[in-house]
Amino acid sequence: MICSSWRCLPALVAVFCISAPADAAESSCAATFPGPAGEVQSAAFPIGDGRHFVAIALSGVQADGGKLRTNGRVLPAELFVDPVSRVVIFRISGAPDQPLALGKNGLQMGADLKARGGSTGRTSGWVKQINGKMLPLSLLKVDYAEAAPAAGTPLLDSAGAVVAVAHQTTSAKTGYAIPAEVVRRVLEDVQHDGRVSRGWIGLKLLPQAAKPQVTKVQEGSPSAQAGIQAGDVLMEVGTRSLSDYADAVNAFYFLQPGVPSALRVKRDGQEISVSVTPVERRGE
């Protein structure tokens, strides 16, 4: 069965904070979250319309207790938590800040990055599981030339666009990062609907299987209505090609309720393409 709980990975939370002026090396804002030993701080920066801010809350912190701070004071803000990626967005009602642009989807391996105000780095692979546990969302592994940046630090391409956000470090010069497309997915929900939603199509797969093969199609689900059958092997979901269970789980994360998505499956040696329209399923 697909694991959709955020507890399957170290807690991921992105929260956006007000930045310093464009010529400053560091942000003047931070996000803080209650932790077992006190407040845990993250770097933070504005995106979108300049009223939405992001940072990273590491494992063990209380995401819904996050606060956005600048110059020693707490900014009044709405807080939105994605229970899968643990991305959290703060939305302020005051004057907008100058936002950082989000880069295009599909970051390639071996891409050069620059941490805002810090070290250069390079992507070196996708992380699909940690300590034997499959993640509900794949993370980037980044190798840095110098010290790995703090959680919440935006990682920029050569044009200055945010292509990832630093997450937890794994050594002095390596760490995980959340790709920008995850931030974009959550931001779009918050901006359009004022909440975070998940798209559900009613499929179950086995994590142990070598291929992303469907083991069950829930009756009455969008997949059942589209003609997907148990035994079908998923080859593509939307624009994402799949090779294993982790790829399928990652693709499901980006499904949006009410937005048709193409599925390509292999059945009895033949490839079949169908359109599936996800529905919203809360609480997962």
N, C-alpha and C positions, 0 to 999 in steps of 0.2 A: 504494500500500500504506500502511496506517496505521502511523505512526511511534509505537512504544511505548517508545522509549528515553528515559531522563531526559536524555540528552545533547542532546536536541532543544531544551532550554531552559536558561536559567541555572539552576544546581543549586538545587533547592528542598529545604530540610530544616527541618522543625519539630521542636524538642526541648523538652521541658517541664522547668522548674526550680522549686525551692522558692521561694515568695514570702515577702515580708515580711508583718507583721501587716496586717489589713484597713485600718487607718487610715493606713498608710504610703503615700507617693506612689509609691515605687519598689520593685521587687523586690530582695531581698537575695541573689538567686541569678543565675547566668548559665551559659550553655552555651558551651564553647570547642571549636574545631575546628582541627586542624593545617592551615595554609595555606602557600603558596609562600614567604611572607616572615615566617612565624611564626604564632602562634595568632590566630584570628579569633573575636571574641566576639559573642554575641547576647544580647539580653534573654531572659528565660525566666519561665515561670509554671506553676502546677499546675492540672490539670483532673481530671475524672472522680472517682476515689475519693481524690484528694489524694496518691496515690503515683505518678502519671504526670505528666510534665513536658514542656513544649514550647518550642522556640525556632526560629530560622531560620539555616541555614548557607548562606551565599551561594556563588556560583559559584567553583569552584576549590579549595574546602576538601575535606578528607577526612572524609566523613560518618561512616564507621564508626570513626573515631578520636576522636569527640566525647567530652567529659567534662562532667559536671555539677558545678558548684562553688558553694560558699556560704561566706562569711567566710574566703576564702583556702584552703579545703580542698576536696578532691575527694570527692564523695559516691559510695560504691559503688552502682552501678546497672546493670541490664540495658539494652541498647540495641537498638532495633528501627528498621530503615530501610525506608521504602517506596521502591523503585527508580524509581517513576514520578513521584510528586510530590516525592520527596526529603524527605518528612516523616520525622523521626526522633523516637522516643519513648524517654525514659529512664524506667525503672521502678525505684523504690527499695524496699527491704525494711523501712526504718525507719518511724517514726511518720509518719502522713500530715499534709500541710499543708492549709490551708483552700483548696479549689479554686475557680477561677472557673467559672461556668456557661457552657455553650455555647449560643448563640442558635439560633433556628429556622433551617431551611434556606430558601433562596429569597430572599436579600437583594436588595432592589430598587435600581435605579439612582436616584441623587439622595438616597439615605439618609444621614442625618447620623450621624457617628461621633465618638468621642472616644478618642484614644490614652491609655492608662493613664498618668496622671501628666504628660500633655503636651498637644499641640495637638489642636484639633478638625479634622474633615475631612468630606468628602462624596464618596461614590462617583460616578464620572463615566463608567463604561463597562467593558466586558469586553475584555481583551486576549487575542486568539486566536493571534497570531503575533508574533515579535520578529525584526527584521532579516531578514524574508522567510522565516523558519523557523516552521512550524506547531508550536504547543505541544501536548503530550499532555494538557494540563490548562489550562483557561482561568483567567486571573488577573484580579483586580479592579484598576482604576486608581482611585487616591484622590487628590483635591486637598485640601491642608491649608491652614488659615488662617495657620499659622506654619511652623516648620521641620518637615520630614517626620521621623517618629520612627525610631528605630533598628530594624534587623531584629529580629524576634521580639517586638516590642511588641504586646500584645493591643489590638485596636480594639473598643471597646464601644458598645452601643446605649444608649438612654436609661434602660433598666432595669439597666444594668451587666453585661449578658451579652456574652460574646465573640462577635462576628459575623465577625471576620476577624483575620488576623495579619499585621503589616507585614512586607514582604519587602524587596527592594532599592529604593533611591530612584532616581528618574529626573531629578530636579532638586531645588533647595532646598526646594520646597514640593509636590512630587508624588512618588508612588511606587506600586509594585505591592503587592498583598496577596493572601494565600491565604484563600479563604472558609472559614468555620467548618465547613461540611459536609465539606470535605476532611479536616480534623482529626478530625472525628467518625468518618468512614469508617475511618481508620487506627486510631484508638483502639479502636473496636469489635472490629477484628481482633485487636489485641494483648490486649485484655481477655478475649475469648472463646476464642481459639485459641493465644495466646502467640506469634504470628507474623503477618506481613502476607501476604495472599493477593490474587490477581487473578482476576476472573471472565472467562472466555473463551467466545465463542459462535461463532467460526469464520467471520467475515466479512471481506472486503477491499473497500476503497473507494479511489477515486482522489482525491488531494488537489486536483488541478487541476479536478475537475468542479464545476460551479456548484451541483449538488444532491448530497445524500448518497446516491448511487446505488451499489448493490452490484455489484461487478465479478466477484466470485468467492465461492462458498460452499464451504468445505472439506468434503470427503466425510466423513460420519460425525460431523460437528460438531453441537452443539445446534441451530444454525440450520438445517442440512440436515434434521435430524429434525423440526423444526417446519414445514418446507415453504417456507422462504425460498429465493428463486431469484435468480440473476444477472439484473440489469436492474431488480429491485425498487428503489424509491426509499424510503428510510427517512423516516418522518414523525414517529414518536415511539418513544422507548426508555424504558420505565418511565413516569415522569410528565414526562419532558423532551421538549418539542417541538423538532424539528430543522429548520434551514433550510439548513445547509451542512455541509461535511466536518468543520469544527472542532467544531460542535455534536455530531456523532456521536461523535467521539473523546472529547469531554468526558463524554458520557453513558456510554460504554463503561467509563470509569474507575470509575464508581460501581456497576457490576455486581458482585454477590457470588456466589461459588461456592455452588451448591445452593439459591439463592433464586430462584424463578421471576420472570421479568420480562415484562411485556407489550410486544410490538412491533407497531407499526402501520405498514404499508407501502402504497404505491400501485403497482398492477400493471395495465397496460393500461387505465388510467383508473378502475380500481376500488380502493377501500380495503379492505385485508384486515388483520385483527387476529389475532395468534397469541401463544402463551405460550412463552417460551424459558427453559430452566434452564441458566445458565452452569456450566461446570466449571472447576476450578482449573488454571491453567497457570503454572508457576513459571518464574523466570528471565527475565521480560520486563519 
